[in-house]
Structures are given as structure tokens and as C-alpha cells.
């Protein structure tokens, strides 16, 4: 008998049982995306889709084939802004939350090895 559980199963279980954890994952996905870390954002979004509405329901909600959505949210995926917006919208609707971006001065943001983006 295995003493550990698959990581993805753990994430799904935690999202289903802990709304604050689901919201934190959504926040992380948005933060990664806005900080230029699209690859990581897509992977977190994929986990959220799997743990919340699933790819079949997402496909119905945003009128895209589920196989295309799987590709979009893969490591090498290249979703359009329109598709990402629709995915974020579907997840926020499922979680019954909204996403709000907050801009902070660069000196207050830890870089964690990232190159800061200046506007």
C-alpha cells in the first residue's frame, strides 16, 4: 500500500475542500501571467481546470474543443489573450470570485530571480 498520494490528486482534493486554497491558486496563476511567467501560469490554470469545472465543461463554456484547451494549457501551449481571458472568466465563475490586479512599487516586490518588467 502506497504511503503517498499523487500530487494532482492532492491538488484536486484540496481545491474541492478548501476554497481559500483554490483562490490562492487562481491568484498565483494570475500573478505568474502578469509577471511574464506564462508557462507556469498555464500549468497552474490547467490544475485549476482539472480540479474545478474540468476540460469538457470548460470547452462548452468557452466554445472551444477540449483537445485545443488541453494543448493551450500545456507547457508548450500558445493560447490567445482571448482564450486566456475566457479561461480565467470560467474559473472565476466556478469559484464565485473575481480577480483584481494590484500594482506595487518595484522596490516592494521580491524578484525571486525574475527580471523586473518596467512600464
N, C-alpha and C positions, 0 to 999 in steps of 0.2 A: 504494500500500500504506500502510495506516494505521500510524503510529508509536506510537499509544497503544491500550490495551485498555479496553473498557468497565469501569466501576467495579464493577458487580455481578459480572462475570466474574472480576475480580481478587479480590474478596472470596471467591467460591466456591472459586477455586483455592487461595487462601491457607488457608481453613478446612480444605479437604481435605488439604493438605500440611503444615500446621503446627498440631498440637493445642494448643499454647500460645496461638496466636492465637485459635482457636475458644473456648478457655476465657476469654480476655480479653474477647471479645465478649459471652459469656454473663454475665461479671461486670459489664460495662458495662450490659447490659440490666437486670440485677437492681438495680444501683445507681441507674440512672435511675428505675426504677419506684419504689423505696423512697424516693427523694428528691423524689417528686411530679412527675416528668417522664415521665408515661405515654406521651405522644405519641412521644417519642424512643425510649423503651423498646420500644414496639410495632414501630417501624421496624427497630430492631436485631434484635428477635426474628424479624421477617419475613425479614431477610437470613440469619439463622442457620438458619431452617427451610429456606429455599431451598438453602443450602449443605450441609445435613446430610441430614435424612430426607425433605424435600420435603413439599408440602402434601397429596398423595394419601395417603402413608404416615401423616402426622400425623392426617389425617381418620379413617383406620382405627384408629389407636392410641387416639384420644380420643373416637371415636364421634360426630363432628360432620361435617357436609358441608364439603368443601374450599372451596366458594364462601363459606360462612359464615366459615371461618378466614381466607380472604383479606380479607374485609370487617373482621373483628375486628382484624387486624394492619395495617390501612391507617391513614393519618394521622387519619381521622375515625372510625375504628372504636371500638366501645364494648364490649369483652369483659367478661364477668363475672369475678369473682375465681376462681370455679370453673374457668372456661375458661383463664384465665391460669395458674393452678396446674397444670392438665393439660398446657398447652403447655410450661411450664418443666420439668415432670417428663419429658415425652417427649424434650426436648432433652438434659437431663442424662443420661437413659438412653442416648441415642445417642452422647453424648460420653464416657460412662462416668465421670462426675464427680458431685460433689454441690455444692450451693450452701449457703454458710454466711454468715449476716449478722453483721456486726461493728458494734457501736455505738461511736462515738468521741465524745469531748467536742467540743462545738461549736467551741471555740476552735482545735481542731486540724484542722478541716475547711474547706478553701478553698471559698468560696461561688460563685465563677465567675458572679456576677450573680444567683444564685438567692436566694430568700428562705428563710432557715433555718426549719425546722419544729421547733417546741419541743413536747416531750411532757411 
